[in-house]
Amino acid sequence: MTERRAEVKTHAANVGMIVSVRGSVIDIRFDGALPPIHTLLRAGDGNHVAIEVLAQRDERHVRGIALTPTQGLARGMPVQNTGGPLLAPVGKQILSRMFDVFGNTVDREPALENAQWRSVHSQPPPLVRRSTKSEIFETGIKAIDVLTPLERGGKAGLFGGAGVGKTVLLTEMIHNMVGHQQGVSIFCGIGERSREGEELHREMKAAGVLPNMVMIFAQMNEPPGARFRVGHAALTMAEYFRDDEHRDVLLLIDNIFRFIQAGSEVSGLMGQMPSRLGYQPTMGTELAALEERIANTDSGAITSLQAVYVPADDFTDPAAVHTFGHLSASIVLSRKRASEGLFPAIDPLQSSSKMVTPGIVGEHHYAIAQAIRRTLAQYAELKDIIAMLGLEQLSPDDRKVVARARRLERFLTQPFFTTEQFTNMSGKLVSLQDALDGCERILADEFKDLPESALYMIGTIDEATVKAKATAKPEQPNAKEQAHVVDDA
């Protein structure tokens, strides 16, 4: 009898009551012990509403943010304390699957069985476990490998406004990494469009890379609480493969700005005073809590590539500035280059990587990268003179610089595997050595007699000569025919 009473008492202590519902923010009263911060609560018919505790208001009340829509909730409804935080599934069986923030499968396949579950909240690896080696992470994309090489276990940002090619570049990375390196790819979609998730799943399945990939999404239409926590769930999955299976993980986040935006919405709903430009006062802390978990340790590495939407293309926006601080490479996508058809639309003068030093990439690579930047910078300065006076008014040396720069710009374009269906050009994967060799030969004026178009959308530099011959062929018979006509006359 006493046991039964104790059971009833414990159960009563685990049940709270809704005091108020304001959008996604819910105040709950508990007469027993208050649930700790980050505890997951359940409410509504069939416990369909998930609420995460974010603040303890006083000795009886907690304030939580709903991770699911709050339709059907009312004051006085009971709330069940689950006794633990939000959990994410880990293990080999999550490979090739697609999840939501709660670990439910959303790929129309059977639910997971016997999966291991872990809390989405964990501490970054301590300094003693972090690797001190700096290694290059090759991508097979010329513009990135030559000018802004990525760091194994580092964080790289893809900066750009809407429609300049961030998602396309991310999907190409997945294709190249999973196809040519025996690692695991985890794609985390934060606040992006649902059609992008469906298209990505279909493309990855068709490309045959799904067996080594996990996808997790919180779409645009989901409450801010879900979008705010999906990044932590993805990192929990990545940490399992790094720490338990000792595998290298490529973590792709699309879009880290939406994480900051979701945090801003949560902060506003919780009643915190906004900071500069309406962002939350805790933005730096929240971003660091996520970013610091991405690291290269003694057991493996999580290398992260993050798309960063830049509001109104303003790089002084606090979201962009805070994100810059965490990155080892910044790849800036330019709308001007995209409008010129130079894809990937990477701006070589604005993009940077801390890996481009003689001690890491070697003297040869460093010298070529600097020579490319110098040539492109000189060309940028000459553009105004060309626009006003024309190319003919430049000195012979300046004309050579312009010719080199324009050929380099076109050589750094590349056909992608993920855009084959739109461009009818087969994708190319280029090794770092081939990319450096091509740039070096262009800088040495080896291709000054070839038309610029021969270097556009090719893989290795040797394809330029083949392309130039192929485009010249149709014109040659016409020239001969004209000669015959003249002779006959």
Secondary structure, DSSP 8 states (H G I E B T S, - for coil): -HHHHHHHHHHHHTEEEEEEEETTEEEEE-SSS---TTEEEEESGGG-EEEEEEEE-SSSEEEEEESS--TT--TT-EEEEEEEE-EEEESGGGTT-EE-TTS-B-SSS----S-EEEES------GGGB-----EE--S-HHHHHHS-EETT-EEEEEE-TTSSHHHHHHHHHHHHHHHSS-EEEEEEES--HHHHHHHHHHHHHHT-GGGEEEEEE-TTS-HHHHHHHHHHHHHHHHHHHHTS---EEEEEE-HHHHHHHHHHHHHHTT----GGG--TTHHHHHHHHHTT--BBSS-BEEEEEEEE-GGG-TTSHHHHHHHTT-SEEEEB-HHHHHTT-SS-B-TTT-EETT-SHHHH-HHHHHHHHHHHHHHHHHHHHHHHHHHH-GGGS-HHHHHHHHHHHHHHHHT----GGGHHHH--------HHHHHHHHHHHHTTTTTTS-GGGGTT-SSTHHHHHHHHHHHTTHHHHHHHHHHHHHH-
